[in-house]
Amino acid sequence: MNPETSQLMATARHFNLQLSSTPRGARLARLLAGEQLRSWGLGGVTDTAEQVVAELTNNAVTHGHVPGRDFRLRVIATGSALRIEVTDTRGDREPVAGGRGRDEEGGRGLVIVGALARSWGVRPGPAPQKTVWAELPLP
């Protein structure tokens, strides 16, 4: 391992949760992520991060739910970015931003994530999982 990589890993902070794939699990993920960010002294980004966590975990519960399987939330803070990752067990369902028509309820969660985050995307696997991630800049 080179010194730059070990320095980056030493300065990164990680937060991992595995929660039930239910609306209650999604709410708990948002609340616990917010508390963790405040404990790290990142109060300035907490509201935005909580909204991103809420949208991604709601999608995992609504579209990525498989009975008896949980979703996982991972939050990583480095010197310049906050990365939020939500992993569910429906790798066969790719998320689409604005996937529904204008007059329908829902389908706007990833549009909101795209507006709040500097970037977002989907990483497949390992089967049957997928991870939807978003990055926010840190001050």
Backbone bond lengths (Angstrom), bond angles and torsions (degrees), N, CA, C in turn:
res aa  C-N    CA-C-N  psi(-1)  N-CA   C-N-CA  omega(-1)  CA-C   N-CA-C  phi
1 M - - - 1.445 - - 1.523 107.78 -
2 N 1.329 115.75 132.14 1.454 117.43 -179.22 1.526 110.22 -82.59
3 P 1.329 117.98 159.41 1.468 121.48 -175.47 1.532 113.22 -60.14
4 E 1.355 118.47 -34.40 1.463 120.57 -179.91 1.526 110.58 -64.95
5 T 1.330 117.43 -42.36 1.461 121.02 -179.42 1.518 110.73 -65.79
6 S 1.345 117.18 -43.59 1.460 118.88 -179.32 1.523 110.70 -66.94
7 Q 1.332 119.17 -34.24 1.466 122.18 176.84 1.523 110.22 -65.34
8 L 1.343 117.90 -43.06 1.458 121.58 179.05 1.520 110.30 -62.02
9 M 1.328 117.36 -44.55 1.448 120.83 -179.52 1.525 111.18 -66.15
10 A 1.321 116.97 -32.30 1.459 120.41 -179.81 1.521 111.06 -71.06
11 T 1.337 118.14 -30.10 1.456 120.77 -178.07 1.522 112.66 -92.79
12 A 1.316 119.04 -11.68 1.461 121.33 178.11 1.522 109.93 -78.75
13 R 1.334 115.23 141.47 1.455 121.35 175.61 1.522 108.00 -112.47
14 H 1.321 116.62 137.87 1.465 122.27 -175.60 1.522 110.53 -121.46
15 F 1.322 114.93 144.78 1.455 122.49 175.19 1.525 106.96 -139.33
16 N 1.322 117.73 122.87 1.463 122.40 -177.57 1.516 110.05 -127.52
17 L 1.326 115.64 138.16 1.462 121.98 176.56 1.520 108.97 -139.90
18 Q 1.299 115.95 144.39 1.459 120.94 168.94 1.516 105.70 -120.08
19 L 1.332 115.90 123.60 1.460 121.04 -174.02 1.522 111.04 -131.59
20 S 1.325 114.85 159.46 1.462 119.77 178.64 1.523 110.01 -64.90
21 S 1.298 115.22 143.16 1.459 121.72 -177.77 1.530 109.45 -81.56
22 T 1.337 114.32 68.00 1.457 122.92 -178.44 1.526 108.60 -136.33
23 P 1.333 117.86 162.73 1.470 118.89 174.50 1.532 112.50 -56.02
24 R 1.320 117.16 -35.98 1.461 120.29 177.69 1.536 110.82 -64.45
25 G 1.332 117.60 -40.64 1.458 121.30 176.59 1.517 111.92 -62.02
26 A 1.336 117.34 -39.72 1.465 121.31 178.48 1.525 111.23 -65.27
27 R 1.335 117.03 -43.14 1.474 120.44 177.52 1.522 111.32 -62.76
28 L 1.316 116.25 -42.80 1.455 121.15 179.76 1.529 110.92 -63.52
29 A 1.321 117.23 -39.30 1.469 121.23 177.74 1.521 110.79 -59.21
30 R 1.336 116.93 -45.36 1.461 121.14 -179.99 1.527 110.63 -62.88
31 L 1.317 117.00 -46.60 1.465 120.47 -178.32 1.526 112.47 -64.90
32 L 1.328 116.87 -44.78 1.469 120.08 -178.47 1.526 111.75 -69.88
33 A 1.326 117.67 -36.41 1.471 120.14 176.80 1.527 109.90 -63.39
34 G 1.328 116.75 -42.40 1.469 120.13 178.12 1.515 112.15 -61.11
35 E 1.315 116.57 -44.31 1.469 120.38 178.37 1.527 111.20 -62.63
36 Q 1.335 116.44 -40.84 1.466 119.75 179.47 1.520 110.90 -64.06
37 L 1.324 117.57 -43.87 1.462 120.95 179.89 1.528 111.16 -62.88
38 R 1.316 116.99 -41.06 1.469 119.36 177.01 1.530 110.98 -63.39
39 S 1.332 117.25 -38.21 1.468 119.73 179.43 1.524 111.57 -67.64
40 W 1.338 116.71 -25.16 1.469 121.55 175.97 1.527 111.82 -83.50
41 G 1.329 117.73 -2.71 1.459 121.10 -178.45 1.515 113.19 79.97
42 L 1.329 117.11 24.86 1.466 121.52 -178.54 1.526 111.43 -108.09
43 G 1.322 115.99 40.63 1.457 120.76 -178.43 1.518 114.03 -59.41
44 G 1.324 117.85 -27.86 1.461 121.17 -178.57 1.521 114.41 -67.36
45 V 1.305 117.60 -20.51 1.465 121.15 -178.78 1.533 111.63 -112.44
46 T 1.323 116.59 -0.95 1.458 120.84 -172.55 1.528 113.32 -61.56
47 D 1.329 118.56 -46.18 1.469 120.20 -178.26 1.521 111.65 -60.63
48 T 1.313 116.56 -44.89 1.473 120.68 179.26 1.518 110.32 -65.29
49 A 1.323 116.81 -44.79 1.465 120.68 -179.80 1.525 110.79 -63.18
50 E 1.327 117.23 -40.32 1.465 119.88 178.11 1.528 111.18 -61.98
51 Q 1.330 117.35 -38.00 1.467 120.26 178.52 1.524 110.61 -66.14
52 V 1.333 117.09 -41.75 1.465 121.00 178.15 1.532 109.98 -64.50
53 V 1.327 117.12 -45.50 1.470 120.63 177.32 1.528 109.84 -58.54
54 A 1.321 116.96 -44.11 1.468 120.67 -179.64 1.528 111.36 -60.13
55 E 1.318 117.03 -44.98 1.473 120.22 -178.90 1.527 111.28 -67.20
56 L 1.332 117.45 -45.66 1.467 120.04 -177.50 1.528 112.03 -68.67
57 T 1.332 117.08 -40.34 1.461 118.29 179.81 1.524 111.28 -72.58
58 N 1.327 117.66 -34.70 1.462 120.04 175.00 1.527 110.20 -61.41
59 N 1.330 117.22 -41.80 1.472 120.23 176.88 1.524 111.07 -62.78
60 A 1.333 116.72 -40.54 1.468 119.86 179.74 1.521 110.65 -63.34
61 V 1.318 116.49 -40.22 1.466 121.51 -179.10 1.531 110.88 -72.98
62 T 1.320 117.23 -39.39 1.464 121.47 -175.87 1.525 112.51 -80.58
63 H 1.322 117.08 -46.14 1.466 120.94 -172.42 1.524 113.96 -108.54
64 G 1.331 117.55 -19.07 1.456 120.70 -177.06 1.514 113.98 -108.71
65 H 1.317 116.07 10.56 1.467 121.06 -175.63 1.529 111.75 -75.73
66 V 1.308 115.00 131.34 1.463 123.51 168.60 1.520 105.22 -126.45
67 P 1.346 117.91 126.34 1.471 119.29 -177.65 1.532 112.21 -51.68
68 G 1.333 115.04 133.23 1.457 121.00 178.10 1.518 114.91 83.43
69 R 1.329 117.97 0.27 1.472 120.69 179.85 1.516 110.00 -117.97
70 D 1.319 116.14 138.98 1.456 123.03 -177.49 1.525 110.94 -91.15
71 F 1.328 115.63 171.88 1.459 120.64 168.40 1.520 107.90 -112.39
72 R 1.336 115.99 161.93 1.464 120.76 -178.92 1.525 109.32 -123.45
73 L 1.317 115.93 135.66 1.457 123.29 174.99 1.516 107.88 -111.28
74 R 1.311 115.42 133.38 1.469 121.26 175.65 1.522 107.46 -132.78
75 V 1.326 115.82 130.58 1.461 122.02 177.47 1.517 106.90 -123.47
76 I 1.341 115.55 128.46 1.460 121.59 -178.66 1.522 107.92 -126.77
77 A 1.325 115.96 124.28 1.463 121.07 177.47 1.518 108.50 -112.00
78 T 1.328 115.66 124.76 1.462 121.59 172.80 1.523 106.73 -113.60
79 G 1.308 117.11 -171.17 1.459 119.97 -179.38 1.510 114.26 -63.39
80 S 1.336 118.46 -29.90 1.460 120.41 -173.27 1.522 114.69 -120.77
81 A 1.324 118.55 -10.60 1.463 119.27 -174.03 1.526 111.48 -146.25
82 L 1.321 113.55 153.91 1.454 122.52 171.83 1.521 106.04 -116.38
83 R 1.312 115.76 120.71 1.468 120.35 -179.91 1.524 108.06 -108.76
84 I 1.322 115.14 128.64 1.456 122.88 179.11 1.524 106.86 -114.90
85 E 1.328 116.82 125.70 1.461 122.02 -179.78 1.519 109.29 -126.14
86 V 1.322 116.55 134.09 1.460 122.12 175.27 1.519 107.33 -125.98
87 T 1.331 115.89 121.75 1.460 122.56 -178.10 1.518 108.99 -110.58
88 D 1.342 115.33 128.97 1.462 120.14 174.98 1.526 108.91 -125.04
89 T 1.312 116.74 179.76 1.465 120.87 -173.73 1.526 112.74 -108.62
90 R 1.325 116.77 29.49 1.454 120.78 175.22 1.529 108.91 -121.39
91 G 1.316 115.95 68.35 1.451 120.80 178.85 1.511 113.15 -65.11
92 D 1.332 116.89 -15.74 1.459 120.84 179.42 1.527 112.33 -79.76
93 R 1.315 118.57 -7.78 1.462 122.48 179.71 1.525 109.71 -113.32
94 E 1.316 116.03 105.30 1.460 120.93 177.94 1.523 110.18 -83.60
95 P 1.317 118.34 133.02 1.463 120.02 178.44 1.522 110.99 -72.26
96 V 1.328 115.27 147.64 1.458 121.77 179.23 1.523 107.96 -131.16
97 A 1.317 116.59 127.49 1.465 120.55 177.84 1.514 109.49 -71.68
98 G 1.333 116.71 128.31 1.459 121.40 178.36 1.513 112.36 64.83
99 G 1.315 116.62 36.78 1.458 122.33 -172.53 1.506 116.40 -68.13
100 R 1.310 119.11 -12.27 1.459 121.30 -179.71 1.517 110.55 -111.49
101 G 1.305 114.43 169.19 1.466 120.25 179.56 1.514 111.86 -68.71
102 R 1.319 115.79 164.67 1.460 122.85 -177.21 1.519 113.73 -59.89
103 D 1.326 116.55 -37.34 1.458 120.28 -174.11 1.515 113.88 -87.96
104 E 1.317 117.97 -3.58 1.462 120.57 -177.89 1.523 111.02 -91.19
105 E 1.340 114.85 151.24 1.454 121.02 173.84 1.523 108.81 -71.38
106 G 1.299 117.33 144.05 1.460 121.46 174.95 1.513 113.11 80.58
107 G 1.335 114.15 -176.30 1.455 120.24 178.87 1.510 115.13 81.99
108 R 1.331 116.98 5.43 1.459 119.53 -176.20 1.528 113.25 -110.49
109 G 1.324 117.83 0.59 1.455 121.42 -175.86 1.518 113.76 -57.76
110 L 1.327 117.20 -45.07 1.462 119.41 -179.49 1.522 112.49 -75.53
111 V 1.328 117.42 -21.63 1.468 119.75 171.90 1.522 108.59 -66.19
112 I 1.331 116.29 -41.88 1.465 120.97 177.10 1.525 110.06 -64.01
113 V 1.328 117.02 -45.68 1.472 120.67 178.26 1.529 109.94 -58.39
114 G 1.329 116.85 -45.15 1.467 120.81 179.27 1.515 112.93 -60.95
115 A 1.327 116.95 -34.10 1.467 120.84 179.08 1.527 111.87 -74.56
116 L 1.328 116.82 -32.39 1.471 120.38 -176.62 1.530 113.03 -88.03
117 A 1.322 117.42 -32.56 1.468 121.64 -174.05 1.528 110.62 -95.33
118 R 1.332 115.25 155.14 1.468 117.73 175.13 1.520 111.12 -77.82
119 S 1.349 116.63 -23.06 1.464 121.13 173.46 1.520 108.86 -162.09
120 W 1.334 115.77 158.30 1.453 121.38 175.75 1.517 107.52 -154.05
121 G 1.324 115.68 162.26 1.457 119.66 179.75 1.514 111.40 -172.65
122 V 1.329 113.83 -173.30 1.461 121.64 -178.11 1.520 107.87 -129.30
123 R 1.326 115.89 135.12 1.457 122.02 176.11 1.532 107.32 -119.71
124 P 1.336 117.89 119.81 1.465 119.43 179.88 1.519 112.35 -76.85
125 G 1.346 114.84 155.77 1.446 123.56 168.85 1.504 116.15 79.69
126 P 1.302 114.70 175.24 1.463 125.55 -7.05 1.533 110.00 -67.49
127 A 1.319 115.47 148.39 1.462 121.60 -175.05 1.522 109.82 -52.98
128 P 1.273 118.73 137.53 1.472 130.97 6.11 1.529 112.68 -96.88
129 Q 1.312 119.10 26.60 1.457 122.24 -172.03 1.517 113.42 -93.65
130 K 1.339 113.80 163.89 1.462 122.54 166.10 1.517 107.19 -145.16
131 T 1.316 115.87 153.31 1.457 121.49 177.80 1.512 108.69 -121.92
132 V 1.321 116.41 125.73 1.460 122.15 173.61 1.526 105.92 -102.23
133 W 1.320 116.33 128.49 1.458 120.95 -174.81 1.527 110.51 -126.76
134 A 1.314 114.87 157.59 1.465 122.14 174.47 1.519 107.98 -145.59
135 E 1.332 115.60 145.86 1.463 120.38 177.75 1.510 109.85 -119.93
136 L 1.319 114.79 134.78 1.456 122.91 176.44 1.519 108.19 -115.16
137 P 1.330 118.43 141.21 1.455 119.02 176.10 1.527 110.15 -74.27
138 L 1.313 116.32 145.20 1.459 122.05 174.71 1.512 109.48 -103.04
139 P 1.335 116.72 143.33 1.470 119.52 179.87 1.518 111.46 -66.89
